Amino acid sequence: MELTQQNKTDLLEVVIVLAMFFLIVVIYVPVAIWEEEDFYEKESRYRMQNVYDIESFYSRLTGEYNPNFIEAMSVVNAARDSTVADSLFIGEQYVKLYGKEFFVDVDESFGFEYDTTFGIKSFRKDTVQDTTVQIAVFSEDLGRNDTSFIRKKDLQGYIDSENFIGVVKEEPLERVEAVEYYKTFIPDSTTNFCPLTNNQYVMEISEDGTDLVVSSPITDPIIESHYLIFSFRAANHGVIRGGRKSWE
């Protein structure tokens, strides 16, 4: 049966639509797969860093690394909570967990460093009520009185100067200020597991107990088929040895 001109036109339109659909798939699916690969790599390295930092804090508190990550994490988190609850929880202390006593030595900056290490750095905008003060001072360079504007909280420093003459006027001021802070993050048991394989990170402590290595549990590349013609690929996510990361 011979195709009519209308049939040929309809068939051409179908071919064009299918070609456009295939083009979209070829463009966007690989990008989505690359983003997925990148996500697992970044998340895994983030968790590895947290594992290393937990062990480092534990070593700082006790003088040694602990091959039992959950135990080390629990002691470190408990010590941090104690410093938040009690500002006097510094120096030599005991932390009781799992029916055991852990002797720790907590320094004054421990709580702050814990929060800045694991916390998520963020910014917010605060509206600040302030007062601007116009003051008169004698300028030795100009050889005459001069005026300048300062914030009221800085006024005392100028009053103490022998060149200070007086306050000319005060004006209220409202300004928006960017404030840096850390969102609290407390590591939990998921920290010790690779997000892709759900296997624990490999932790090695040197015989003399002075060196720590944390590495990805992925030994052979992981390849998974996506949409028949595409593949998700993930290799070993790296290692942290003595504080140095293989990916930097």
Backbone bond lengths (Angstrom), bond angles and torsions (degrees), N, CA, C in turn:
res aa  C-N    CA-C-N  psi(-1)  N-CA   C-N-CA  omega(-1)  CA-C   N-CA-C  phi
1 M - - - 1.466 - - 1.526 108.89 -
2 E 1.294 117.15 127.12 1.459 122.80 -176.11 1.529 109.73 -81.80
3 L 1.333 114.26 134.91 1.467 119.54 -179.88 1.510 110.64 -73.23
4 T 1.315 115.00 135.54 1.463 119.85 175.58 1.523 109.01 -78.28
5 Q 1.311 115.67 167.06 1.464 120.53 179.05 1.529 111.15 -60.38
6 Q 1.361 115.89 -36.86 1.466 119.99 179.60 1.519 111.10 -66.37
7 N 1.362 115.20 -40.50 1.473 119.41 178.52 1.523 111.42 -63.03
8 K 1.346 114.87 -40.53 1.459 119.19 179.15 1.531 111.01 -63.62
9 T 1.342 115.12 -39.88 1.470 119.62 178.89 1.521 111.13 -64.75
10 D 1.340 115.81 -43.64 1.474 120.12 179.24 1.524 111.01 -63.43
11 L 1.339 115.65 -41.31 1.464 120.11 179.90 1.524 111.06 -64.71
12 L 1.325 116.27 -40.04 1.465 120.90 178.43 1.525 110.61 -62.77
13 E 1.343 116.70 -40.92 1.456 120.69 179.17 1.522 111.18 -63.59
14 V 1.348 116.47 -40.39 1.464 120.29 177.51 1.521 110.68 -62.64
15 V 1.338 116.16 -44.01 1.468 120.92 179.51 1.530 110.56 -61.39
16 I 1.343 116.67 -41.60 1.466 121.02 -179.43 1.532 110.36 -64.24
17 V 1.353 116.06 -44.06 1.461 120.21 179.52 1.528 110.70 -61.95
18 L 1.344 116.64 -44.94 1.465 120.61 179.22 1.522 111.12 -63.32
19 A 1.349 116.07 -39.51 1.468 120.06 179.54 1.519 110.83 -64.83
20 M 1.349 116.82 -40.72 1.465 120.47 178.63 1.524 110.74 -66.08
21 F 1.339 115.77 -40.69 1.463 119.47 177.91 1.526 110.86 -62.23
22 F 1.333 116.31 -44.17 1.475 120.42 179.37 1.526 110.52 -63.71
23 L 1.348 116.55 -38.28 1.464 120.55 179.46 1.526 110.63 -63.45
24 I 1.339 115.50 -43.15 1.465 120.01 178.61 1.528 110.60 -61.97
25 V 1.334 116.24 -43.45 1.470 120.87 179.44 1.518 110.27 -61.58
26 V 1.346 116.67 -44.82 1.472 121.64 -177.76 1.528 111.06 -64.04
27 I 1.333 116.85 -32.44 1.470 120.63 -178.10 1.529 111.80 -81.25
28 Y 1.327 116.70 -48.06 1.458 120.36 -168.96 1.529 114.55 -90.03
29 V 1.310 118.69 -33.66 1.466 119.72 -178.90 1.532 111.79 -62.75
30 P 1.355 119.22 -47.52 1.477 117.79 177.12 1.520 112.81 -58.58
31 V 1.346 117.28 -37.60 1.467 120.45 179.33 1.532 110.09 -62.85
32 A 1.342 116.52 -43.20 1.473 120.91 178.84 1.523 110.67 -62.92
33 I 1.340 116.91 -38.95 1.469 120.73 178.99 1.519 110.58 -67.60
34 W 1.326 117.05 -41.81 1.468 120.45 178.36 1.528 110.60 -62.59
35 E 1.329 116.59 -40.41 1.464 119.80 178.02 1.526 110.77 -64.07
36 E 1.333 116.61 -38.08 1.462 120.43 178.02 1.528 110.66 -65.72
37 E 1.334 116.29 -43.30 1.464 120.27 177.54 1.529 110.41 -61.15
38 D 1.327 115.67 -43.45 1.461 120.78 -179.41 1.523 111.02 -64.59
39 F 1.344 116.62 -39.54 1.465 120.81 179.08 1.522 111.00 -60.00
40 Y 1.337 117.05 -49.65 1.458 119.87 -178.07 1.526 111.64 -65.07
41 E 1.325 116.59 -36.42 1.462 119.68 178.74 1.529 110.75 -64.84
42 K 1.340 116.66 -48.03 1.468 120.31 -178.93 1.526 111.48 -65.80
43 E 1.341 116.80 -43.37 1.460 120.27 -179.17 1.522 110.96 -64.28
44 S 1.336 116.51 -40.80 1.454 120.41 -179.87 1.529 110.90 -64.93
45 R 1.318 116.92 -44.21 1.461 120.45 179.82 1.530 111.20 -67.23
46 Y 1.316 116.18 -34.24 1.469 120.67 176.24 1.527 110.16 -63.32
47 R 1.334 116.82 -43.87 1.468 120.12 179.45 1.527 111.00 -68.25
48 M 1.328 117.12 -38.92 1.461 120.05 177.92 1.526 110.76 -60.54
49 Q 1.339 115.68 -41.60 1.463 119.41 178.60 1.519 110.68 -63.20
50 N 1.341 116.90 -40.26 1.459 120.22 178.35 1.521 112.06 -65.08
51 V 1.337 116.62 -38.65 1.470 120.65 176.32 1.524 109.40 -60.31
52 Y 1.329 115.74 -47.06 1.464 120.04 -179.01 1.534 110.25 -62.93
53 D 1.339 116.62 -42.73 1.469 120.03 -178.44 1.527 111.65 -66.36
54 I 1.336 116.97 -39.59 1.469 119.78 177.39 1.519 110.11 -59.60
55 E 1.317 116.02 -47.40 1.466 119.88 179.45 1.525 111.42 -63.78
56 S 1.330 116.54 -35.82 1.465 120.13 178.53 1.526 110.94 -65.90
57 F 1.334 116.50 -41.82 1.463 120.06 176.90 1.528 110.56 -65.45
58 Y 1.330 116.58 -39.10 1.472 119.74 178.81 1.529 109.68 -62.83
59 S 1.328 116.50 -43.02 1.463 120.55 178.37 1.533 110.65 -63.35
60 R 1.314 115.41 -37.22 1.461 120.31 178.41 1.527 110.90 -65.23
61 L 1.324 116.93 -35.75 1.463 121.19 -178.88 1.520 112.43 -79.30
62 T 1.330 116.86 -38.20 1.472 120.52 -171.04 1.525 114.26 -113.21
63 G 1.332 116.48 -16.03 1.464 119.15 -179.25 1.513 113.72 91.49
64 E 1.341 118.30 4.97 1.459 121.31 179.89 1.525 110.47 -155.12
65 Y 1.346 115.19 160.04 1.467 120.28 174.85 1.526 108.93 -84.71
66 N 1.324 115.64 159.84 1.464 120.71 -179.31 1.526 109.06 -122.92
67 P 1.335 119.07 118.43 1.472 121.08 179.46 1.530 113.16 -64.12
68 N 1.323 116.69 -17.59 1.463 121.44 177.17 1.527 108.10 -92.48
69 F 1.332 116.79 97.60 1.465 120.53 -174.29 1.522 112.01 -61.05
70 I 1.320 118.45 -43.91 1.463 121.23 -177.59 1.524 110.33 -59.25
71 E 1.320 116.52 -41.45 1.463 120.58 178.89 1.523 110.46 -65.40
72 A 1.344 115.89 -45.00 1.467 120.29 179.38 1.522 110.48 -61.22
73 M 1.336 116.47 -45.10 1.466 120.99 -179.46 1.526 111.23 -62.19
74 S 1.325 116.65 -42.41 1.462 120.88 -178.98 1.525 111.47 -63.03
75 V 1.321 117.05 -41.11 1.474 121.06 179.17 1.522 110.24 -65.98
76 V 1.317 116.76 -45.49 1.469 120.65 -179.37 1.528 110.76 -63.80
77 N 1.333 116.90 -45.61 1.472 119.93 179.48 1.533 111.28 -63.91
78 A 1.340 115.96 -39.82 1.460 119.84 179.50 1.527 110.84 -64.88
79 A 1.316 116.62 -39.41 1.467 120.49 178.99 1.521 110.16 -65.46
80 R 1.333 116.14 -39.54 1.468 120.12 178.70 1.527 109.87 -64.72
81 D 1.334 117.69 -45.99 1.462 121.07 179.65 1.525 111.10 -60.64
82 S 1.320 116.34 -37.24 1.468 120.52 -179.60 1.522 111.66 -67.21
83 T 1.341 116.81 -37.60 1.471 119.50 178.48 1.520 111.18 -68.77
84 V 1.352 116.48 -31.54 1.467 120.17 177.61 1.524 110.15 -71.10
85 A 1.344 116.13 -41.94 1.463 121.07 -177.63 1.524 112.79 -75.17
86 D 1.333 116.29 -30.22 1.463 120.21 -175.00 1.522 109.11 -140.17
87 S 1.321 116.74 110.13 1.469 121.11 -178.49 1.521 112.22 -65.90
88 L 1.323 116.98 -15.52 1.470 120.71 179.79 1.531 112.29 -90.57
89 F 1.347 116.27 3.17 1.462 119.75 179.64 1.526 108.97 -81.12
90 I 1.324 115.68 71.61 1.460 122.12 178.09 1.526 108.19 -135.56
91 G 1.327 114.61 164.15 1.456 118.90 -177.46 1.523 111.39 80.37
92 E 1.300 117.44 -156.21 1.461 122.32 -177.05 1.529 110.45 -76.83
93 Q 1.340 114.76 123.47 1.466 121.05 -176.49 1.534 109.34 -140.92
94 Y 1.317 115.19 171.49 1.459 120.90 174.19 1.522 109.30 -120.02
95 V 1.337 115.89 134.48 1.462 121.82 175.16 1.520 106.97 -113.04
96 K 1.334 116.89 124.11 1.462 121.23 -178.09 1.526 110.06 -102.12
97 L 1.345 115.86 119.38 1.463 122.17 179.43 1.521 109.58 -146.99
98 Y 1.323 115.67 145.34 1.466 121.43 175.83 1.534 112.43 52.73
99 G 1.322 117.31 32.92 1.447 121.03 -179.79 1.513 113.32 73.17
100 K 1.340 116.57 14.29 1.462 121.33 -179.50 1.529 109.35 -123.00
101 E 1.319 115.19 157.18 1.458 121.25 174.84 1.520 109.01 -109.87
102 F 1.321 116.11 129.43 1.458 121.95 177.94 1.518 108.60 -111.84
103 F 1.325 116.28 121.31 1.457 121.28 179.12 1.530 107.82 -83.91
104 V 1.334 116.47 121.29 1.459 120.85 -178.22 1.520 110.11 -127.32
105 D 1.326 114.63 156.40 1.461 121.24 176.12 1.524 106.91 -122.55
106 V 1.331 116.50 104.51 1.464 122.51 -173.19 1.525 110.05 -97.16
107 D 1.334 117.19 120.01 1.465 119.10 177.48 1.525 109.70 -88.31
108 E 1.311 116.92 167.22 1.468 122.26 -171.91 1.527 113.03 -64.46
109 S 1.321 117.91 -29.30 1.469 120.18 -176.22 1.530 112.85 -92.56
110 F 1.341 117.31 2.73 1.467 120.72 -174.87 1.530 112.25 -57.16
111 G 1.336 117.86 -51.78 1.457 121.59 -177.05 1.514 112.54 -60.90
112 F 1.340 116.31 -43.31 1.469 121.05 179.85 1.533 110.39 -63.99
113 E 1.322 116.58 -45.27 1.460 120.17 -178.13 1.532 111.46 -68.20
114 Y 1.322 116.79 -33.81 1.464 120.12 175.61 1.534 109.63 -60.88
115 D 1.329 116.78 -49.42 1.463 120.74 -176.68 1.524 112.34 -65.38
116 T 1.335 117.67 -37.61 1.464 119.51 -179.86 1.524 111.86 -77.75
117 T 1.332 116.97 -23.36 1.472 120.25 178.17 1.522 110.91 -76.35
118 F 1.319 116.78 -48.19 1.464 120.77 -176.02 1.531 113.03 -96.79
119 G 1.319 117.80 -20.63 1.456 120.25 -179.40 1.522 111.68 -67.47
120 I 1.316 115.53 157.29 1.466 121.55 -179.96 1.522 108.05 -97.85
121 K 1.319 115.68 116.87 1.464 120.79 -176.84 1.529 109.99 -65.41
122 S 1.331 115.88 127.00 1.467 120.84 -177.27 1.522 109.75 -139.20
123 F 1.327 114.18 167.71 1.460 120.11 178.08 1.528 109.28 -133.16
124 R 1.296 115.66 148.24 1.458 120.83 174.22 1.526 108.42 -139.47
125 K 1.314 115.48 159.85 1.456 120.53 178.46 1.529 109.18 -106.82
126 D 1.322 115.79 122.46 1.457 121.88 178.67 1.532 109.72 -111.53
127 T 1.321 115.57 139.55 1.467 120.03 173.99 1.526 108.18 -88.09
128 V 1.321 115.93 120.39 1.469 121.84 -174.49 1.521 110.14 -110.67
129 Q 1.318 115.47 129.38 1.463 121.43 174.33 1.526 108.21 -88.45
130 D 1.301 116.87 122.58 1.458 120.46 -176.78 1.533 108.76 -136.80
131 T 1.311 115.86 172.69 1.465 121.13 177.93 1.522 109.25 -130.55
132 T 1.317 115.18 128.84 1.460 120.99 176.55 1.525 108.92 -96.41
133 V 1.310 115.87 134.18 1.464 121.14 -178.33 1.527 109.28 -119.02
134 Q 1.320 115.51 129.91 1.468 120.30 173.05 1.520 107.60 -96.16
135 I 1.323 115.48 122.13 1.468 119.60 -177.36 1.527 110.60 -119.56
136 A 1.310 114.36 157.48 1.467 121.51 176.10 1.522 108.68 -110.99
137 V 1.315 116.32 129.64 1.460 121.89 178.09 1.520 108.56 -135.59
138 F 1.329 115.41 155.03 1.464 119.27 176.41 1.521 108.73 -86.33
139 S 1.343 116.13 122.79 1.461 121.40 179.94 1.513 109.44 -95.68
140 E 1.317 116.38 115.66 1.459 120.44 -179.98 1.519 111.02 -68.86
141 D 1.340 116.97 -30.72 1.464 119.86 179.08 1.523 111.30 -67.89
142 L 1.356 116.54 -39.41 1.461 120.78 -179.12 1.518 112.18 -87.36
143 G 1.342 115.76 -21.06 1.451 119.99 -178.66 1.510 112.77 73.84
144 R 1.341 117.01 23.39 1.460 121.11 -179.51 1.524 109.31 -156.11
145 N 1.343 114.58 173.71 1.467 119.13 176.60 1.529 110.25 -71.61
146 D 1.327 114.90 146.07 1.462 120.60 179.75 1.525 107.87 -139.40
147 T 1.326 116.13 156.98 1.469 120.21 178.61 1.524 110.04 -118.14
148 S 1.315 114.95 153.29 1.468 120.68 176.56 1.520 108.66 -153.23
149 F 1.337 115.08 160.85 1.462 121.19 179.60 1.527 109.97 -105.07
150 I 1.327 116.61 133.79 1.465 121.88 178.86 1.522 108.38 -138.04
151 R 1.340 115.92 166.69 1.459 119.20 172.42 1.531 109.18 -80.35
152 K 1.318 115.80 147.15 1.460 119.88 -173.69 1.526 111.86 -61.73
153 K 1.339 117.09 -33.40 1.461 118.85 -178.39 1.526 112.19 -66.32
154 D 1.356 117.03 -16.62 1.468 120.49 178.88 1.529 111.99 -95.56
155 L 1.330 115.61 1.62 1.469 119.73 -173.29 1.521 113.34 -61.22
156 Q 1.321 117.53 -41.57 1.457 120.72 -174.92 1.523 111.97 -57.30
157 G 1.333 116.50 -36.09 1.468 119.79 179.93 1.515 112.48 -63.45
158 Y 1.356 117.30 -29.58 1.463 121.26 178.66 1.528 110.93 -83.66
159 I 1.329 116.70 -35.80 1.471 120.56 179.41 1.526 110.36 -59.84
160 D 1.315 116.30 -35.47 1.472 120.56 -178.49 1.527 112.31 -72.05
161 S 1.330 117.03 -12.00 1.471 120.05 -179.58 1.529 110.48 -80.36
162 E 1.327 117.33 142.33 1.474 121.17 -179.23 1.521 111.87 -70.55
163 N 1.336 117.71 -15.71 1.462 121.24 179.65 1.527 112.42 -89.49
164 F 1.336 117.00 -2.84 1.468 120.46 -178.98 1.524 109.92 -71.98
165 I 1.350 114.89 133.02 1.471 119.69 -179.46 1.526 110.84 -106.06
166 G 1.332 116.81 -49.17 1.455 118.44 179.44 1.514 112.34 170.36
167 V 1.352 114.62 175.15 1.457 121.64 178.59 1.525 108.63 -90.84
168 V 1.319 116.12 128.54 1.461 120.98 179.48 1.517 110.12 -84.18
169 K 1.348 117.51 -49.87 1.463 121.39 177.94 1.524 110.30 -164.06
170 E 1.325 114.10 162.95 1.461 121.08 177.48 1.527 108.83 -123.33
171 E 1.322 116.30 144.00 1.460 121.36 178.01 1.526 109.77 -136.93
172 P 1.348 117.29 131.20 1.472 119.03 175.85 1.520 109.72 -67.76
173 L 1.329 115.82 147.85 1.459 121.00 -177.67 1.525 109.85 -139.97
174 E 1.305 115.65 134.88 1.469 121.25 175.61 1.517 108.21 -116.71
175 R 1.312 116.68 124.69 1.468 120.17 -178.45 1.520 110.14 -136.86
176 V 1.329 115.24 157.67 1.465 122.38 177.93 1.520 108.32 -100.65
177 E 1.323 115.39 126.34 1.464 120.99 -175.45 1.526 110.62 -120.09
178 A 1.322 117.04 132.33 1.466 121.62 176.36 1.521 108.87 -81.15
179 V 1.330 116.43 124.68 1.464 121.62 -177.31 1.528 109.26 -115.20
180 E 1.317 115.74 128.69 1.469 121.25 178.07 1.526 109.47 -91.45
181 Y 1.328 116.55 133.58 1.462 120.08 177.35 1.522 109.28 -150.84
182 Y 1.326 116.32 170.86 1.461 121.76 -179.20 1.525 110.40 -117.45
183 K 1.331 115.88 124.37 1.459 120.28 173.69 1.526 108.09 -74.07
184 T 1.302 116.36 129.20 1.461 120.82 -176.27 1.523 111.66 -64.74
185 F 1.325 115.69 130.49 1.460 121.61 173.98 1.524 107.97 -133.08
186 I 1.330 116.50 125.32 1.460 121.39 179.03 1.534 108.02 -109.38
187 P 1.319 119.13 115.25 1.470 120.69 178.44 1.522 111.35 -57.43
188 D 1.326 115.91 141.26 1.465 120.60 177.14 1.520 109.73 -125.75
189 S 1.330 116.89 -170.82 1.472 121.12 -173.83 1.526 112.96 -62.36
190 T 1.348 118.80 -26.73 1.466 120.29 -179.60 1.529 111.51 -65.47
191 T 1.328 116.42 -21.76 1.461 120.76 -179.20 1.520 111.79 -56.48
192 N 1.325 116.84 -32.25 1.461 121.32 -173.55 1.527 113.39 -85.16
193 F 1.329 118.18 4.83 1.460 120.19 -176.32 1.528 111.32 -120.74
194 C 1.321 115.46 135.79 1.460 121.90 176.21 1.530 108.39 -63.34
195 P 1.326 119.17 128.28 1.465 120.97 -176.77 1.527 113.31 -67.66
196 L 1.320 116.64 -19.33 1.462 119.83 -178.20 1.521 112.43 -89.86
197 T 1.326 117.28 -42.88 1.471 121.15 -176.09 1.520 113.03 -102.05
198 N 1.339 117.13 -16.58 1.470 122.75 -174.10 1.527 112.53 62.84
199 N 1.330 116.53 19.45 1.463 121.73 174.78 1.525 109.50 -95.85
200 Q 1.330 116.47 151.14 1.455 120.06 179.39 1.528 110.76 -68.56
201 Y 1.321 114.64 148.88 1.464 118.92 174.66 1.530 109.02 -67.96
202 V 1.315 114.26 149.57 1.464 119.86 -178.59 1.527 108.22 -85.28
203 M 1.323 116.10 121.60 1.461 121.16 -177.98 1.533 109.23 -118.10
204 E 1.326 115.82 126.39 1.464 121.46 -179.77 1.523 109.52 -124.68
205 I 1.320 115.32 130.28 1.465 121.76 177.62 1.524 108.03 -114.17
206 S 1.330 116.46 130.53 1.467 119.87 -178.28 1.527 110.64 -62.46
207 E 1.328 115.88 160.23 1.462 121.13 -176.99 1.531 112.73 -59.01
208 D 1.335 116.02 -35.43 1.469 117.90 179.96 1.532 111.74 -85.51
209 G 1.342 116.97 0.05 1.458 121.47 175.38 1.512 115.37 74.32
210 T 1.337 117.48 14.07 1.470 119.92 -176.15 1.522 113.44 -101.52
211 D 1.337 117.11 -12.59 1.463 119.66 -175.36 1.524 110.28 -126.55
212 L 1.326 115.77 142.38 1.463 121.67 -178.61 1.519 110.04 -128.56
213 V 1.333 115.27 137.63 1.461 121.88 176.38 1.524 108.45 -126.85
214 V 1.341 117.09 128.95 1.461 122.75 175.72 1.522 107.21 -121.55
215 S 1.330 117.65 124.26 1.458 120.73 -176.71 1.518 112.52 -134.96
216 S 1.318 115.08 161.04 1.461 122.19 -179.61 1.523 110.35 -68.17
217 P 1.345 118.01 142.03 1.466 120.83 178.93 1.527 113.41 -78.52
218 I 1.331 117.90 -3.88 1.468 121.19 -179.21 1.529 108.73 -77.68
219 T 1.316 116.43 116.50 1.470 121.13 179.33 1.525 111.35 -99.78
220 D 1.310 117.12 -45.15 1.465 121.82 177.81 1.522 109.07 -108.79
221 P 1.342 118.06 144.16 1.468 120.89 179.46 1.529 111.53 -54.61
222 I 1.316 115.98 139.92 1.460 122.21 177.85 1.527 108.42 -98.04
223 I 1.334 116.32 123.62 1.461 121.38 -179.56 1.525 108.26 -127.37
224 E 1.326 116.00 121.45 1.459 121.50 -179.94 1.525 109.70 -125.78
225 S 1.324 116.20 132.69 1.460 121.28 -178.81 1.530 110.59 -74.26
226 H 1.335 115.61 133.75 1.466 122.28 175.84 1.531 108.77 -125.43
227 Y 1.315 117.41 123.29 1.470 122.19 176.35 1.533 112.47 54.99
228 L 1.313 116.77 37.98 1.466 125.26 172.89 1.522 113.87 69.06
229 I 1.317 118.32 -47.68 1.471 119.55 -172.61 1.532 113.07 -105.04
230 F 1.335 117.39 -2.20 1.463 120.55 -179.98 1.525 110.10 -119.46
231 S 1.338 115.93 158.66 1.463 120.09 -178.47 1.515 111.17 -137.17
232 F 1.326 114.75 138.79 1.465 122.34 170.51 1.518 107.09 -88.53
233 R 1.336 117.42 129.33 1.466 121.34 -178.02 1.517 110.44 -128.06
234 A 1.303 115.95 136.15 1.466 121.09 177.25 1.523 109.12 -142.97
235 A 1.314 115.28 127.54 1.466 120.77 176.74 1.527 108.50 -105.25
236 N 1.322 116.66 -177.60 1.462 121.99 177.69 1.523 109.77 -53.94
237 H 1.327 117.10 133.14 1.459 121.32 -175.01 1.518 114.08 -85.97
238 G 1.324 117.21 2.85 1.458 119.22 172.93 1.517 114.34 113.18
239 V 1.324 114.56 -171.99 1.459 121.44 -175.66 1.534 109.63 -147.99
240 I 1.332 116.04 147.60 1.460 121.97 172.64 1.523 106.77 -114.00
241 R 1.306 115.34 116.77 1.460 120.48 -176.47 1.528 109.65 -123.51
242 G 1.339 115.40 114.54 1.460 119.32 179.93 1.523 112.65 60.70
243 G 1.345 116.16 30.91 1.460 119.68 179.57 1.504 114.18 90.54
244 R 1.336 118.20 -11.33 1.456 121.85 -178.76 1.515 110.33 -96.69
245 K 1.343 116.47 128.17 1.460 122.00 -178.06 1.518 110.52 -92.14
246 S 1.320 116.64 136.74 1.460 121.09 -177.58 1.517 111.80 -69.38
247 W 1.329 118.68 -19.68 1.460 120.37 -175.63 1.525 112.96 -94.05
248 E 1.312 117.25 7.93 1.470 119.27 178.12 1.517 110.07 -118.82
